[in-house]
Amino acid sequence: MTPSDHRPRKGRDRYDLAICTMIQGENSYLPEWIAHHLGLGVEHFFIYDNESPTPLELTLEPEIKEGRATVIPIRGRFRQLDAFNLGLLRFGRKTEWMAFMDLDEFLLPKRHDCLQDLLAEYREFGGLAVNWQMFGSSGHEVRPPGLQMENFLMRAEVDYVHNRHVKSIVRPEAVDQVVSTHYCRFRPGIGSVNERRVPVEGEKSAVSVDIVQINHYYTRSRKEYSEKLERGRVDHEGPLPFTFEEIDRDLNAVRDETLLGFAPRVKEYLAERARR
């Protein structure tokens, strides 16, 4: 499956898989993120725009016209959890599966060509909890040109402590509430598991990334991480917990080129997009 295989979804009543996110600026990274996940089978993006300086409706005009994206404005500070719950309430009935993710997180299935095939193996559960693999700056002081999946290839060790964090792909009908940006509370008798089908209750799980992981481009370049520190958190009040030096030294231990296999179809989509 490639991005060009996806036809416009305008007017469709229900999707197999959608992503819900909130974005505050970072528009220039958005097309690559969209392209990658379209190529994996994501059919729609419900995106809350938290006062981005350039409205996301302008950046995503092609995807909105083609029925691939819905942009909803949301104002105020620390609204990410609100956005996820609003997305669940308003759009959960429109999709079989919904992933709650951020713009610096890229899903990476390792044994499946598309995410629907992966998720079909977890249909009996309320959700699939996917571990992070955290990536660092790869020595970049400023953002280099090109795709971030090509530029940032250094990550932490697989079992790095913060890779225990998960993000959730859920069946909305099984969810009562999004209680954290990492996990949900499920209806009685059903819950979430990791890729090994081990129950996950909370925002962390023993690291298991043989079947699927999330590449979490946590710092990007030094300059970009400095800007991230200035912006602060989007989910709750308080500073980010690490300086660049504290976190980046652990996030450049291993070279990981696994995601590079997806770069050609991302570039294909972006080239087509530029011609529209």
C-alpha positions, 0 to 999 in steps of 0.5 A, spaced: 500 500 500 502 506 498 499 513 499 497 514 492 493 508 492 488 512 497 482 515 494 479 521 497 474 519 502 470 525 502 463 523 504 465 516 507 461 515 514 466 510 517 473 509 517 477 503 519 483 507 522 483 514 524 488 518 528 486 524 533 492 529 535 492 536 537 498 541 534 500 547 536 504 550 530 510 545 527 506 546 520 512 544 516 513 537 519 505 536 518 505 533 510 511 528 512 507 525 518 501 525 514 504 522 508 507 516 512 501 514 516 497 514 509 501 510 506 500 505 512 493 505 511 490 511 516 484 513 512 483 520 516 486 525 521 482 529 526 486 534 528 485 540 533 489 546 531 491 549 538 492 556 535 497 555 530 500 561 528 499 559 521 492 556 521 492 548 519 487 549 515 491 552 510 497 547 511 492 541 510 488 544 504 489 538 499 488 533 505 481 537 507 479 537 500 480 530 499 476 528 505 482 525 508 483 531 514 478 534 519 481 540 522 478 543 529 480 549 532 481 549 540 483 555 544 487 555 550 493 552 554 494 545 556 488 543 552 491 536 549 487 531 553 481 535 552 482 535 545 483 527 545 477 527 549 473 531 544 475 527 538 473 521 542 466 523 543 465 527 537 468 522 532 469 516 535 463 513 532 466 514 525 472 509 526 473 502 528 480 504 530 483 511 533 490 512 535 492 518 539 498 521 537 503 527 536 506 530 530 513 527 533 511 520 533 511 515 527 508 508 527 512 503 525 509 496 523 515 491 522 511 485 520 505 488 516 504 492 510 499 496 513 496 497 520 489 494 519 492 488 518 496 489 524 490 491 528 485 485 526 490 481 530 488 485 536 480 485 535 478 482 541 481 487 545 479 494 547 486 497 545 493 496 543 499 500 547 505 501 542 512 502 546 516 508 544 523 508 541 526 515 543 530 518 537 535 524 539 538 529 535 543 525 531 548 531 532 544 536 528 545 543 531 539 546 527 534 542 522 537 540 516 533 539 510 529 533 508 525 528 511 526 527 519 525 520 518 532 520 514 535 526 518 534 523 525 537 516 525 540 515 532 536 513 538 536 510 545 537 503 547 531 499 546 530 498 553 531 505 555 527 507 561 523 512 557 521 507 552 516 504 557 511 509 555 506 507 550 501 511 546 494 508 544 490 505 538 483 504 541 477 501 539 472 507 541 466 503 542 470 500 548 473 506 551 470 510 557 475 516 557 482 518 555 485 519 562 492 521 559 495 523 553 498 515 553 492 511 555 485 510 556 480 508 561 476 502 558 469 499 559 468 494 564 470 487 561 475 489 556 482 493 556 488 494 552 494 490 551 501 490 548 504 487 542 505 480 546 497 481 548 500 482 555 495 487 559 497 494 560 494 499 565 497 506 565 502 509 561 507 504 561 509 497 559 515 493 559 518 494 552 516 490 546 517 492 539 518 486 535 511 487 531 510 495 532 513 501 535 513 508 535 519 512 533 518 518 537 523 524 535 523 527 541 529 532 541 530 533 533 536 538 533 538 542 538 535 549 536 528 545 535 529 542 542 530 549 545 524 552 541 520 546 544 522 548 551 520 555 550 513 552 548 513 548 554 508 542 555 501 542 551 498 537 556 499 540 563 502 546 566 510 545 568 516 545 564 519 539 560 523 535 565 530 535 561 535 539 558 538 538 551 544 535 554 540 531 560 536 527 555 540 527 548 546 524 550 542 517 551 538 518 545 544 517 540 546 510 542 544 506 536 543 507 529 536 505 527 534 506 519 528 501 519 523 507 518 528 509 511 524 503 507 518 508 508 521 514 505 520 513 498 513 512 498 513 518 503 517 522 497 512 520 492 506 522 496 509 529 497 511 530 490 504 528 488 501 533 493 506 539 490 503 538 483 496 539 485 
